[in-house]
Amino acid sequence: MNRRALLKTGGLALAGFGLPACRTTTSLTPVVPRHAPLRLAPVHVSFDRVVRTTVGLRPHRDGGFVLKVEKVGAKTIVHNYGHGGAGMSLAWGLGVAVAEFAQRTGEKKIALLGAGSPGLTSARQLQRRGYDVTVYAATVPPDTTSNMSMAGFTPTTALINNSRRTPEWDAQFLRAAEISYRELQLLVGRDYGVYWIDTYNATDDPNRQGGGGGGRGGAEGNGEDRAAGDADLVPEYLRPNRVREIYGPGEHPFPSKYAVRSIALAIEPNKYMDALVRDFVMFGGKIVIRKFDTPNDLSSVPEPVIVNCTGLGSATLFGDTELVPIKGQLTVIAPQPEVNYRASGRLAGAETGASINPRSDGITVGNLMVRGDSSLTPDPEVIRRNVQAAIDFFSLMRGQPGLQPSSV
């Protein structure tokens, strides 16, 4: 049996894949137990294997998500928006809070605005408690922002700035994260596109943060002005990657001295979103394609309680000037069923880190998070940079005996 080097860490996200960082007080080279060599299928990246590039706009607020109730005329509005890049991670738990707010009204008919992950999971939590829910949305899967996401349990991505946190908000966050983490785990293996996956960070120093991927997307800076991360918000028991396994030279195929393995709870967004729609309709839900431009438009909705999950739409509909888009861009190459791991790393002197994230419909390459960019047009320079970084890095993976390349 292989001996394992287990490192516990306070970081949840590294290189956009939830790989942990580890702080150390020594510069000595770590002592790494020996392992049998990893057998990983090589990933084949090239520009002619690119099948699509997707762009989504994450709804970020420096003050974090909004979860509250207000009256607008005769309507009761339950707000649930502004989740940044953590919408899929927190949605099930925030949906419980939405249902609790609705229970206080005594009404049973609910209008819900928005058909992304926060909207559909809130709708399902309401249905579980006996509510009659109609979803009103301008776009539905597969065209929602949720469908364009990296997707996984990353509950602090582009979420809130440290200086804006309050004890009340922190309590809302922690409860939502606990509930959502449990709910997502229970969906594994049930045709929802939720699964556990091994994740490797290729590095020359396993005690130092590095790798490929995008930024966090919140405010720049240090101290209280920076975006809150996992060490600030997430207790250890909510970090699936808190245990790391280090592979030393000769024990892994990556072009680096070490490879650090952890696990991640991943979501395949298109399969997941279709499953949410399926369940919502199966339990009696109705979907109406409609866009609301002003608060006055809400008076035409027959339901007395309205749940607002419109994301960036809340800037126009409810006058939230703090909302800012964070552009996310993913390039997808043709799938390789034999590639069943995530990986990230950076070559010495490389302009961009490299990363891959396999799904059944393709392998995502690289990532992008740009604050304040509301364009839905893919940036060709970002495509070039991310794909080239992946070509340069993964072409140096050492071959694994007995593993056959993809025929795609």
N, C-alpha and C positions, 0 to 999 in steps of 0.2 A: 504494500500500500504506500502511495506517495505521501511524504510528509509535506505539510503546507505551511507557508508563511502567512500568518493572519495579521493584518494591520487594521486597526480601528481608526476611523477618521471622522472629523466633524463636517466635511464637505459632502454635498449631495451631487452637485453637477460639475462635470469637467468635460470640456469640448462638446457641450450640448447633448451628451449621452448619459448624464447622471453618473459619471465616474468620479470617485472621491479624491480630494486633495489630502495630503498628509503633512502636517507641520512637524518639524524635527528640530532638536537643539544640537545636533551633531552633524558634521560634514563627512563622517566616515562612510565608506561604502557599505551598504547593508549586507548582512550575511543571509544568503538565500539558499534554502534547502534545494537539493536536486530533485528534478521531476523527469518523468519520461517525456520525450519530445511531444509537443502539441501537434496534432494532426488536423490541420485546418485547410479546407478547400481554398485555393487561390481565387481571388476575385479578378475578373477581367474587365478593365475599364478602358474605354476608348471613345473618341468623339462619335464614331459611327454607331455606337451602342446606345447613345442618348435617345430616349423615346419621348420625353416631354420635360417641361419645366413649369412648375406651379408657383403662384404668388398668392399670399394671403396677408391680410392686414390685422395684426393683433391689436385689440383695444386696450391700451395702457393708460393708467392714471398713476401719477407719482404718489398719490394718496391711497392707492390700492383699490380693490373692488368695492362696489357699493352694494350693500345688502340692508335695505330699510323699507319702511312703508310710509306712504304719504297719500293725502287726499287731493284729487284733482276734480273739482266740481262734485258730481255725484259718484264718481268712480274711486275705488280704493286701488292704488297702484303699489305693487310689490316690486321693488327694484332689485335686480340681480345681474350686474354687468361690470365691465371694466377689469377683466381677469388677466389681461396681458397674454403671456404665453402659457398660463397655468389653467386655462379653461377646462380642458379635459381632465386634468389632475384633480380639480376641486369640485367638479360639477355635481357629482352625486351627493356630496355632503351639503353643498349650498342648496341643492334641491330640497333636502330635508327642512332646512330653515325656511325656505319659501313656503312649503306645505304648512309649517307651524304658523307662519304669519297668516296664511289663508284661513286656518282653523279659527282664528280669533274673530274673523268677520261674520261667521255663521252662514255664509253663502256656500253654495255647492257648485255653481257654474263659474268656470274660470276661462278667461281669454289669456292666451300666452303669446307674446310677441317675440318671434325669433326661432329659427329651426336649426341652430347650431347645437353643439354639445350641451352648453348650459341650459338652453331652452328645452331640448328633448328630454334630458335627464330630470329637469324640474317637472316637466309634464308627467313623466313616469312616476315620480315620487308623489305627485298629486293624485294620480290614478290609483296608486296603491292604497291611498287613504280615502277612496270613494268619490273623488271629484270628477265632474264632467268637464273635460278640457277640450278647447278648440285652439289650435295653433294658427296664428296669422303670421305669414312670413313672405317677404319679397323673393327670397331664394330658399331652396331646399336642397338636401343632399342629392347629387354630389357636388353642388356648387357653393357650399358654405365655406366660411373661413376655416372651420374645424376640419373639413376635408383636405385642406391644404397644409395641415400642420405636420410637424415632425412626429408628435404624438407619443405619449408615455407618461409615466408618473414622475413629473418634474414640477412640483407644486410651488416653486418660488420663481420660475422663469419670468422675467420682465414684469414683476408683480407690484412691488411697492418700494419706496425709498425709506431708509431707516429713520430719517428725520420726521417722517409723516406717520409713523406707527403710533397707535394708542393701545392701552390695555384691552379695550373693548374689541378693536379690530383684530388684535392678536388672538383673542379668545375665539372670535368667529373663524379665523383662519385655521387654528389648530383643530377645532371640532370638525370643520369641513374636510381637512386633510385626513383625519383619522377615519371618518366615515367613508370617504371616497377610496382610500387605500384598501379598506376591507371589501367594499363593493367591487372594485376592479379585480381583486384577487379571486373573488367568487365567480367572475365571468370567464376565467381562464378555462380553456377546454370546452366551452359551450357555444362555439361558432359565433363569437362576438368579435373575433380578431384581437383578443387580449391574450398575451402570452409572456412567459419569462424567456429571457435571452441572455447568453453570455456576452460580455462586453470587454474588449481588450483596449488598453491604452499602451501604445508602443512608445517607450521613452528610454533615455539614457540615464535618468535619475528617477527611480520610483518614489522618492520622497519629495518630488517637486511637481507642481501642477503644470500640465502642458497638453499637447495634442491638438487635434483639428477641431473644426466646428465654428460656431458663431458666438457672438457676445451675448450678454444677458439682456441687453435692451433697455434697462432702466437708466437712471441718471448716472453720468460719469462722476468720478471723484473718489475721495477717500473719507473714512470716518462716517459720521452720521449723514453726510450728503450722498453717499453711495447707495446703489440698489441693494436692498436686503437680500441675503443669500440663504443657503441652507443652514449654515452655522448659526445664523441669526434667528431663524424661524422654526426649523425642523428638528424635533428631538430624535435621538439616535434610533429609537424603535420604529420610526417612519422612514428610515433610510435603507432601502433594499440592498444598497451597495456598501454598507458599513463594514463588511468583511471583504478583504482583498487578498488575492493570491498572486504572488510574484513569481514569474518565470525568468530565469537567468539566461546568460549567453548560451546558445546552443540548444535551448529548451523550447524555442518558439521560432516561427518562420518570418517574423517581421524584421525590417532593416533598422534595428535598434538593439541596445544592450539588454534591455528588459522589456517584458510585457506584463502588465498588471491586469489581472482578470477580476471582474466583479459581475454581479447579475443586475439586470434591469427589468422592470415591469413595462412592457411595450404595448402599444396599441396600433393596429393597422387601421388608419382612419376611415377609409372607404367602406371596408367591411363592417366596422364598428357603427358608423353612422347609419348604414342601411339597416343594421339590426335594431337600432333604436327606433327608426321609423316603423319597421315591421312590428315591433312590440307595441308601440303607441297606437297604431291603427288596429292591431289585433284586440286590444283592450278597450276599443270603442272611441278612440280619439279621432278628431276630424282636423284636416289641414286645409286652410283657405289661403290662396295666394293673394296677398294684398300688401301694399306699402302704405305706411302712415307718414305724412310729411309734417304735420303740425299737431300740437296737443288737442286742438279742436276736433281733429279727425277721430279721436278716441271716443267721442260722445256717440258716434254711430255704432259702436260695438254693443251688442245687446247684453253681454255679461257684465255684472256689477263689479267684479274683481279682475284686474288686469295685471299680469306678471310681465315685467319688462326685462327681456333678455336680448335686447337689440344691439349690444356691443357698441360699436362706434356710432350707430344710429341714435344713441341717446344724446349725442352732442346737438343734433338738430331737433329731435323730438322733445327732449326735456331740458335743453339748454345747458348741458354739462360742458363747460369750456375747458375743463381739465383733461378731457380725453385727447389722446394723441395716438396716431397710428404708428405701429412698428412693423415695417415691411419684412416679411419672411419669404425667402425664395429657396426652393428645393429643385435640384435637377435629378431626374430619374433615368437610370439606364436599364437595359433589358434584364429580366430576372435570371438568377442562377439558383435553382432550388438547393444545390449542395452548399451554398454559402449560408450558414445558419448562425452567424455571429455578427456582432457589431465591432467596429474597430476604428481607431483614430490614431494619428501620429503626425509628426512633422520632421522632415529631413533638415539637417543642419543647413542654415542659410536660406531655407525655403521661404518664399513670399507668403504662402498660405498653408495652413494645416490641412491635412487630408482626413476624410472620414467617409465611412460607408454604413448604411443602415438597411439591411435586407427586408423585403416584404414579398408577399406572393405576387404582387403586381409590378415589381421592379425593385431596384436597389437605389435608394437615395444617396446622392453624392454631395458632400459639403452642406453648408447652411449659410444663411444670411439673416442678420437682424439689424435694420436701419431705422432709427428713431426719426419720426417726423416725415417719412416718405410715404405718400399716399398713392403712389403709382402702382397699378396692377400689371404693368408691362415688365416682363422679365428683362433684367440687365444682362446683355450679352457678355460684357466683360467679367461679370461675376460667374457666369456659366463657364467661360474659358478658364478663369483662375481656379475654380473649384475642381473642374474635370481634370485639368492639367496637373494639379496637385495630387489628385488621386492616381492618375496614371504614373506619375513619377514615383510615388511612394509604394503603391501596391505592386508595381511591376518588379520591385526588388524583393518581394516575398519569396522566400526559398521554397522550392517545390516539395511536396509531401508525397512520399512513395505510396502507391496504391490508390491515389485519389485521381479521378478522371476529370478533365476539364468539361465545362458546359458545352453542349452542342448548339446553344442558342446563337 
